[in-house]
Amino acid sequence: MRACFAAVALAGLMTAGVAVAQTAPTPTAPTPTAPPAAAPVLPAHQEVFMPMRDGTVLAANVYLPAGAGPWPVILQRTPYLKDPDLAKVPPQMVQGLIASISKYTAGGYAFVVQDVRGKGHSKGFYSAFADDIPDGYDTVEWVAKQPWSNGKVGITGASALGITSNMAAIAAPPHLVAAFVIVAPQDRTDYEYPGGVLKEKDTVGWTRQQGETPEQIQTIYDGETDNVQARREDMSQGLPFIRIPIYNVGGWYDIFNAGNVSNFEWLQNHGANGARGNQKLLMGPFGHGPLSGDLAYPGADRASGAGDEMRWWDYWLKGVDNGIMDEPPVHILMMAGARKGAYSPENRVMAFANWPPASREVRYYPTADHGLTTKPPEAADMKIGYRFDPANPVPTVGGANLTFERGPMDQRAIPARQDYLRFETPALDNDVAIAGHVGVEVWGATDGPDTDFIAKLVDVYPDGYEALVLDAPIRARYRGGRLPDDVRMMTPGAPEKLRIDLLNTAITFEKGHRIELVITSSNSPRFEVNRNNGAPPGDKSTPARVATNTVYLDKTHPTALVLPVIYPDDGK
């Protein structure tokens, strides 16, 4: 999987210069020189080498608790090196790494960190996630047989480490008891091509940063249509084989929002014995890295699941009846007004028996005067058209990004332009709380063979701040799906219903705020810009064209924002 990453926040330091009046120097005693700070070191550990089924040897560090074992084991499998260069890692990250190791050993667990195949001290050829199902199986079973192990193994990690955890769970090794997975996707192709549109800056940009060749980059553009090679390692293909409880932790603004939610939903309700009914989900207001902009949601510190992780392990690996499985399986942090230092009390933790929670589907219809109303349209003929020029795309401002600014940034940074249609409700008389899956049904037309439509859900504050909640595209040719037989070009000028999947969220649009729907045709560099010419994926030689796109707003073609509005007594 190309676009699975770990984001690291680096703190910058600035030294302020201060001008002072020059005076004759006063003799002073020499200032003693402080001894240099000792280089940080990891806690005492043993390096071990594990043979895989094909003879390739993988390296791992083993950290053991004090006293006599054997102990249950927590395993991590990482492509980011089990032995990082601590002199080059920010001090806060070093402290976090050491604290993480100590957390497990102090809790009575052996902790094993392994370099995946082809990374660090492990042998073999690295191909992202290609070998992590068999290697995950072999690693768990090797660990379970060691004299310091009692045979009960849990696996954990975030981002790429969450993916390797899920791959091991798919392999179903007999001694893997439970997992704790933070921000991990489900299917690569759905993440890289939402609505059939390439997440260009994160996918292509990150891959370029890794030094891949132009030929390798071209394969990304060529992979737009579904194919068996891309689907071979998709998580959804392996879900039926998972037989363990998994605690999923995800973020509303994380690049893998859909993965944690979808994996929980399927395993909790349809999983095999051992998995079904034993899943947990925690979703919080964070991204794959710090949020950008002027908003910061309270309670994000709980979003790591740190308060539940050790309880999770104690219950499943030690048999401690601590009540964690008696609690509701879903906890989410409901977002609301989040001005820094002036948080709304509507930001709160809510618990549910499942996901999505019970809700009523409410449609909000855009109007010709750029309003947004729950009243269905009555006009027989109503539409708004605009010109979409690929050479002048709408700029990206925030969203679920990895390699650049992310989160609920102010969309007022996008100036008024004819191809960016804002539709707003009046100021709300009451709170509107939503939790679940959000969608947009666009009745759209174009004057050529293909184009994109992009939708945004925005929370407009009383002072005008336009906080992005969700955004997603649909490529018109993929309105029926991305399998080769599903691809259909548009009939010029003919309106068709295009469904845009905005995925999941939980937010209260508070009294005095406005709900805003934006419809446009570009969002660059977040999404690849459609050249509007119907050329095959990856073809940059055919000239781009300016498209005239139309959004229909009449009773026969009722474009709508579809919100899952929860009842007031839900989620106590």
Salt bridges, closest charged atoms under 4 A:
GLU47 OE2 - LYS82 NZ 2.75
GLU47 OE2 - HIS121 ND1 2.56
ASP54 OD2 - ARG117 NH1 2.83
ASP83 OD2 - LYS82 NZ 2.45
ASP83 OD2 - HIS121 ND1 3.84
ASP85 OD2 - LYS88 NZ 3.90
ASP131 OD2 - ARG117 NE 3.98
ASP132 OD1 - ARG77 NH1 2.91
ASP135 OD2 - ARG117 NE 2.91
ASP138 OD1 - ARG53 NH2 2.84
GLU141 OE1 - HIS175 ND1 2.79
ASP187 OD2 - ARG231 NH1 3.38
ASP190 OD1 - ARG231 NH2 3.26
GLU192 OE1 - ARG2 NH2 2.83
GLU224 OE1 - ARG475 NH1 3.19
ASP226 OD2 - ARG231 NH2 3.30
ASP226 OD1 - ARG482 NH1 3.50
ASP234 OD2 - ARG231 NH1 2.61
ASP254 OD1 - HIS288 ND1 2.63
ASP308 OD2 - ARG302 NH2 3.88
ASP308 OD1 - ARG311 NH1 3.27
GLU309 OE1 - LYS103 NZ 2.77
GLU327 OE2 - ARG311 NH2 2.69
GLU346 OE1 - ARG348 NH1 3.11
GLU361 OE1 - ARG363 NH1 2.66
GLU378 OE2 - LYS375 NZ 3.89
ASP410 OD2 - ARG412 NH2 2.72
ASP419 OD1 - ARG417 NE 2.59
GLU441 OE2 - ARG363 NH2 2.68
GLU441 OE1 - LYS497 NZ 3.93
ASP447 OD1 - ARG545 NH2 3.26
ASP450 OD2 - ARG477 NE 2.90
ASP452 OD1 - ARG475 NE 2.83
ASP459 OD1 - HIS513 ND1 2.87
ASP463 OD2 - ARG339 NH2 2.50
GLU466 OE1 - ARG422 NE 3.21
ASP471 OD1 - ARG526 NH2 3.09
GLU496 OE1 - ARG479 NE 2.89
GLU496 OE1 - ARG488 NH2 3.95
ASP501 OD1 - HIS437 NE2 2.53
GLU528 OE1 - ARG475 NH1 3.31
GLU528 OE2 - LYS540 NZ 3.15
ASP554 OD1 - HIS557 ND1 2.99
